[in-house]
């Protein structure tokens, strides 16, 4: 490096420390208008990189500019310390040694996570200082400090007491590798090759007699969700056709004489893909004629002997597939909402680790990553498979494990965006804020306008434990400000490990009996 800067720059930093530049600036600036920049914290799990360097340098330029403009300009650094990335690093170490995380006591695991974060905080602090960034490095804020954890409890308590915090169940992006729900910011989209299938659902009852005995055809990129199917969705005003197959290519598994229903606009595309070369069109009709239609589940012979009904879905379109969507209410946002609206059973077929449970009859114990071909084989055996293929498309993955994610309906704790007008308050705050560049405002605003209720629970251990006790009789969380304050005070003095080490009765005090309550062991998602 020119002019021996690699030697000179550390000496300059040493001189700043010796002269206590930051302290002197604060003393000199007393009484001036304050400008305070609380850092949007980096994550304490590795060396800094070009992105974090750019972030810190730009902030340093802003803080110094405000100081030179005559203000008391203070930069308060901080670190994000909890969450999955650190847990994952500790687990990686376990795997190399042949250890299982589940065999390690929770408090010991949490201590290793804490020590890992502490190590990288000190390393990153030196690296940021090496960039010449000046701030209150002696007093950074840490999300794993007792004070921060206690304050998180108090803030959660506010949502608990006004009933914005509630327990519900809806599909969330779930990592079967990390065995937890993931936040949007923990998800990255990458190209992924999915298995695809065209499947027949035999109509056994319909308001239109001509449709009885024909099959509604669906297409899906998630064959593993077929055991969770409980309904079908069509578009009221879309045009559909009932065709009868006359000729097929030699490699097709479609049967001559099959009567099939799909969107009229998609006939050419679908018939070409599944190998139909000649057919007769018996009927063209609007989607609303499918209302009230009842079908057999394609796995009826495996014991799926319930009725699969058809409903209108606003989300049904002609971009891909057949114009009719297979609905698995436990494995998709649209599926779930259609299920709730029409009182459809919302069945959970998948365990935390991605293996099928007893509700996936015939496939119990199979893993969702590996079961697609077995699903297709069974469909073919029962004469319900029309075509099996693949599709490369953008698909959500865990940014940490890089594993593909699934939608899974799980009990979680949510904060309502509507109950206390949280969404509108957030939008008002955005409108009152000046953004640089201005287009960032619209991006953030559009995200807040459409985001569902906030899932704040995680099935992990390195984080702030949710300060909740649930009544065993009515399933309601205990809402008592005195309990919240007691938990927060204990965290502030002794840390949140106490949630796992102390007798739960200590948190409840003398007013409630632990025998009447279940202590929640989930942790708060790190973005809270």
N, C-alpha and C positions, 0 to 999 in steps of 0.2 A: 504494500500500500504506500502511496506517495507520501513523502514528508514524515514517514514513520508514524502515521496517524494511529495505527494499531497499538502503538506504545503511548503516544501523546494523549489520546482521548481518555483512556482510563485514568491518567493522571489529572486531567481536567475534572473528571467526575469526583476524584478524591479531593480535589481542591474545593469543589462545590460543597462537599460534605463537611470538610474541615471548616469552611467559612460559614456553614449553616445558612446557605443562600435562601432556602425555602422559608426558614424561620424568620430571617431578616426581612424578606419580602412581606411576610404577614404582619410583622411589627410596623414596618414602614407604611403599609396600606390600611392600617386601622382607621375606621371612620369613613372609608370610601364606600361607594356603592359596591355591593358584592356581585360577583359572577361565579357561580359554582357549577362545575361539571362533574356530576357523579357518573363514573364510568359504567357503560354497558359492559359487564365483566366478561373477560375471556374465561375459558374453561381450564381448570388446573389439571391437565392430563398429558402434557407434552411440551416440547420446545415451541417457541414462537415461530411463525412462518411469515411469508410475505404479506398475507392478508392481515394478520394481527399487527405486523409492523406498520403497514400503511394506516390502519385504524388508529394506532397510538400516535403516530407522527402527525396526522391531520388534527387530532384532538389537541396535541401539544401546541400546534400552530395557533389554533383558536384560543386556547387558554393564554398563551403568551401575548397574542394580539390584544385581548381584552385587558391584560395587565398593563400593556404599553399605552392603552387608551385611557388609563387613569383609574381603573377599577381594582378592587381587591379580588383578584382572579385566582380561584382555587380549584385544583384538580384533585378529586378524591378517587384513587384507584380501588379496584375491588376484584374479587374472584368468585366465579360460580364453582361450587365445590361438590354438590350432590349429583346423583343421577347415574344413569345407565353406563355412560362411557367409562367411568372409573370402576364400577362394578365389573364391567366386561374385562378390563385390564387385570383386575385381581383374579377373576375366573380363568383368564388365559394362563396366568401363573400356576393356578391349581391344576389345570389340565395337563400342563407340561410335567407336573410332578405326579400325575395319576390320581389327584385328589378330586373329590366331589364337593362342590360348594355346599350342597344340602347337608353334608356331614359336619360342617364347621358351625360352631355356635354363632348365632346372629351377632352378638356383641363383639366377638373376635373378628368376624368378617367386617363389621362396621369400623372397627379400630384400624384394620389394614387399609380400608378405603380412606380413612381420615389421614393416616400417615402418608399414603400415596399423594393425596391432595396437598398436604403440607410441604412435601418434598418439591413438588412442581411449582408451588407458589413461590418458594424461595428462588428456584431456578429462573422462572419467568420474570420475577422482580429484577434480578440482575440483568437479564437480557433486555428488558424494557428500559432500565436505567442506562444500559450500554448504548441505547439509541439516543440518549440525551433527553429523554422525557422526564420532566420534573413535576413533582406532586407530593402529596402527603403520604409518602411511602411507609412511614413509621406507623400510620394508623389506617390501613386499608380496611374496607369492609369485606367480610367473608360470610357467605351464606351458611356455612357450617358453624359459625360462632354461636355460643349460647344465646347471646342477645338477639341475633337474627332469627334463630329457630323459635325463640319465645314470641317474637313479634309476628312471625308467620302463624303461630297458633292463635294469637289475638285477632289477626285479620280474618282467619278462617272462622273464628268464633262469631264474627259479625255476620257472615253469610249464614252460619248455622242458626243463629238466633232469629234472623228475619225470614227464615225458612227458604232462602235462595239455594242453600246447599241441601241436596236431596239424593237419595239412593234410587237409581233407576237401572234399566237395562236396555241397551241399544247396540247395534253393531259398531264396533270401533276397530281401527287398524291394530291387529294383534301380531306380535312376533312369537312364533312357536319355538324359536331358538332361545330368546330371552325370557319367554313365558310371561309377557306383560303387554299391556296396551301401550301404544306409542303416541306421542304428541305429533302434530303436523310438522313441527320443526325437526323431528327426529326421523323424518321420512324423506327418502330421495327416490326419484323416478329414473329407472334405467330400462333399457330394452330387455325384454324377457320373452322367451318362447313358451307359449302356453299350449296345452293340448286342447283341441276343440272337438265337439261332437254335435251332430244333428240327431235329435231324439223325437220319437213319436209318442203322443199322449192320446189314447183312444177315447173318443167322445161316446159316453154311454147315455147321456141325457142332454136334450137341447130343446129350446123353444122352436127351433127350425128343424123339422123332421129330416130334411135332406142331409143334415150334418151328422146325424147319429150313425155310428159305425165308421166314420172317417176319423183321421188323426190330425190333431193340431201338431205342427212341427216347431220345435224350438232349437236354438243354437246357443251354445255356451262355451266360454273359455275356461270354465271351472267345473269340469265333470265331477269333481269330488263333492260338489254341492247338491248333486241329484238326490242323495238320500235325505237331504233337508228340504226338498221341494214340497210345498204345500198348496201352491196355486199357480195360475198363469195370468199374464197381463196382455191386453190388446189395446189398441187405440180406437176409440169410438168412431172417429171420422175417417180412419184409414180404410183403404179398399183392400179386400181380401178375396182370394179365389180358392175354390175347391176343385182340385184336379184329380184325374185318375191316370195312373202310370200305365203306358202301353209298351214302351221299349226302353231298355237301359243298355249301357256299355257293359262289356264282359266283366270288368273289374268291380262294377257297382254291387252293393249289397241290398239295394232297393228291390222290392218284390213287384213283379208285374201285377197290376190290379190294385195296388195300394192307392187309397184315396187320402190325399194330403191337403192340408190347409196352410197357406202362408200368404204374406202380403203380395198383392198383384204386381206391384212395382218391382218386387225382388224375385219374381218367378224365373226370369232368364238366368240370373246370377246363381240362384240356389240350385236349379235343375242341372245346370252345367257342372257345378261343383260336386253334386252327389251322384252324377252319372245318369240322369234321365235324358233320353234323346227324343222321346215322343210321348205326348200325353193328351188327354181330352180335358177341356175345362167344362165342368158341370154347372158351376154357379159362381157368380161374382156378387159380393155383398159388402155392406159397411160393417165395421167392427162391432157396432152395438148389437148386431144379431148374435154375437157370441155371448152376450149377457145371459147368465143363468146356465150356461153349458157346464156339464160335469164330465170329468175324465177319470180314467183309471191311472194310478201311479204306474210308471213303467216297471217298477219293482214289486208289483202286486204279488207275484209268485214267491217273493221273499218275505212276505208278511206286511207289506205296505198296503193294507187293505182299506184305505180311507179314500174319500172323494177329493179329487183335485178340482177346485172350482176356478172359473175364469172371471176376471174383473177388468174394468177399464183402468189404465194407468197413464197419467199425464206424461210420464217419462218415456213411453214407448215411441220409437222413431224408426226410420227406414235407413239409417246409416250403415248398419251391419245386421247380420242375422236373418231372421225370417219375418220380422214385424210382430212377433209374439215372444214375450219374455218369460222364461221360467223363473218362478218366485220361490226363493229360499229365505224366509223372513229373518232367520238367524245369521245370514251371511251377506247382507247388503243394506245400504241406507234406503234406497227406493223400496226394496223388498220389505224391509221392516215397517216403513210408514204405510205401505199398502196393507200389510198384515194387521197393523193396529186399526186402521180405518175400517177394515172389513171383518174384524174379529177372527182372523186366521191364527191357527196355532203357531206360536213362535218357538220352535224346537231347537235345542242346542245339541248338535251331533259331535262336536269336537272338544276334546279336553285341552288343558293348558299347553300341553307339549305337542299338540297337533295330531294326536291319535284319536280315532273314532271311538265314541262311547256306545252304550247299549242302544241308543236311538238310531244308530246307523246299522240296522239289521243286515246281517250277511257280510259286514265289513268291520266288525268290532276289532279294535286293536290296530287296524291299518293306519298308516300315516298319510296325511293329506298330500304331502309332497310325492308320494310313491303309489298312490291308489288309482290314479286316472285310468291306467290301462286295464286294471281289474274291473273298474266301473264299466268301461267300454265293452269288455268281454262279456259281462253279465247282460248288458243291454242287447248285445248281439245275440246271445244265447236265447233271450226271450223275444227276439224279433222286433226290438224297439229301436235299434241303432240303424241310422240311415247312412252315416258317414263319420269317419274319424280323421282328423287332420291336426295341423298346428298353425299357430299365428304368432308372429313376432310383433310385439307392441310395447308401449311404455307402461311400466308396471311399478307399483310401490315396493320399495325395499327398505329394510332397516339400514340407517346410515352407519350403524356400528358393526353389526354382524354381516351386513350385505345380503342377508337372506330375504327372499320374497315374503311379503306379508299376506295375511288373510283378513277378511272382515269376519268378525266373530261377535256374536251377541253375548255380552258378559255383564254381570252386576257390577256397576261402578258408581262412584260418587260424582255428582255433577253440580255445577253452579248454573242456575237458570240465567239466561241472557234477557229474559222478559219480566220475571216476577217483580223485580224492583227497578225495572227500566235500565238494567245494566248496559244493554246494547245501545240505547239512545244516549245514555250518559257518555259512553265511549265515543260515539259519533259526534256528539257536541264538542268533546275535548279535541277531537281530530280537527273539527272545523275551526276551532279557536287557535290552532297551532300553525305557525309558519313553517313550511317544509322546503328544504333545498335538497334535490331539485323538486319542483312543485308536483311532478307526476307521481312522486312517491306517495303523496297524499291520497290520490285516487286509488292506488293499489292497496293501501292499508284500509281505506274506507270500504272498498268493495269486499274485502276479506271479512271485515267486522259485520257488514250488512247481511252476509249470508252464513256466517258460522253458526253451527248448532250449539246447544248448551255445552259448557266447558267441562270436559272430563278431567277431574283433578286427582284421581286416585291412580296409583301404580302398584302392581303386585311385585314390588322389589323391597329391598331393605335399606339401601344407602340413601337416606333422605329423611325429611321431617315426618315422623309418624302422624297420621291423621288423628287429631285429638277427639276421637269419637267412641261413645258407648251406645250400643243399640239394644233397645228393650226387647227381651226374648219373647214377650207376649204379643206385642203389636208391631214389632219391626221398626219402630220409630227411633231416630237418634235422640239421645238425651240433650235437651236444650236448656242449659243452666249456665248463666254467666259466671257464677261462683266456681263451677267445675272448670270452665275455660281458663279463668284467672289462676286457679290453683295449678293446672297443668303448665301454663305459661311460666309461672313463678318457679316451679320445679325445674323446667327446662333452662331457665335463665341462670339458676344457681348451679345445677348439676348436669345439664345437658340432656339431650333427647334419648340417650341410651337408656335412661331410666324407664322409658315406656316398655322396654323389654326385660329389664332387670328387677324392677320394683313390683311389689304386690299391687295389683290394680286397685285394691280397696283404698290405697293411699291417695289416689287421684280423685276418688269419689267422696272421700271424707266420711262423715257420719250420717249424711242425709240419704244416702242410697246404698243398697247392698249389691255387691258384685255378682251374687248368685242370680240376680234379676237381669243382668246385662251381659252382652258379648262385647269384648274389647276388640276394636278394629285394628288390624295389624298392617294394613296398607300404608304406603307413604304418599306424601303429596308430590304431585308432578313438579319438576324443577322450575317450570316457567311461572309458577304462582308467585 
